């Protein structure tokens, strides 16, 4: 059953999601050639602590980082470490923040001096797919309308839609029902109601949709080793237009 958040719960979620948005944007600005993914993780750790929250990722099912940092052909769940960011890289930064009993979950993909037009297109289309999903998160739509919107954008652009990992409900826990795939026919599943909260997160590949998990048990790679992009917002279903909870107030 999909949970409906009360007005009070939504207000608490807004606070956790704004914290996540602040950390996301500051970490994104810190990404530059020469920095290590571990340094980005430590920076995020300090930011979250300063803001009074805690990482939803650290220790989750044994995950060792405060954030996930996935580089180039890594799709999601990259473990921060000694890898040095290079000119031409793309980095997906994904993390959740727990504050006042609620979770804010968000992700962005950052280009580091990228000049490859196909990679630039991949990033742009993945952002477009996220917006298409958000546009469907309104009262009266069906759950699968969100999924179909992502797939429609991706297929039109000739990109692979990752099927092994999906969006999800969110609230007091990072992963709540329902799962929200980034593919599928429209008009299926429960009708959306005000106060439902979802983490929408298209993961699109420049090549095939197929992925595999590395020996570390976490890092997901594209099977053909072509680049992948990932964007995510936590949203609340509303009348007419979804509320993007992880949209920074200064944006």
HUDAFEN-V13441 format. One record per backbone hydrogen bond with DSSP energy under -1.0 kcal/mol. NH is the residue of the N-H (numbers start at 0). CO is the residue of the C=O. If there is no record, write none. Layout:
nh={NH,NH}
co={CO,CO}
This chain:
nh={4,9,10,11,12,13,14,15,16,17,18,19,20,21,22,23,24,25,26,27,28,30,33,34,36,37,39,40,41,42,43,44,45,46,47,48,49,50,51,52,53,55,58,59,61,62,67,68,69,71,73,74,84,87,88,90,91,92,93,94,96,97,98,101,102,103,105,106,107,109,111,119,120,121,122,123,124,125,126,127,128,129,130,131,132,133,134,135,136,137,138,139,140,142,143,144,145,147,148,149,150,151,152,153,154,155,156,157,158,159,161,166,167,168,168,169,170,175,179,191,194,195,197,198,199,203,204,205,211,213,216,219,220,221,222,224,227,228,230,231,232,234,235,236,240,242,244,244,245,246,250}
co={194,5,6,7,8,9,10,11,12,13,14,15,16,17,18,19,20,21,22,23,24,27,84,31,82,80,35,36,37,38,39,40,41,42,43,44,45,46,48,47,97,95,62,56,58,59,93,77,91,89,70,219,34,111,85,109,69,107,67,105,103,53,101,98,170,96,94,231,92,90,88,115,116,117,118,119,120,121,122,123,124,125,126,127,128,129,130,132,133,135,237,191,137,189,187,141,142,143,144,145,146,147,148,149,150,151,152,154,153,204,202,179,198,175,177,196,172,168,166,140,236,192,234,167,232,228,159,226,220,218,213,75,211,72,209,221,71,203,201,106,199,197,242,195,238,235,233,242,233,243,247}
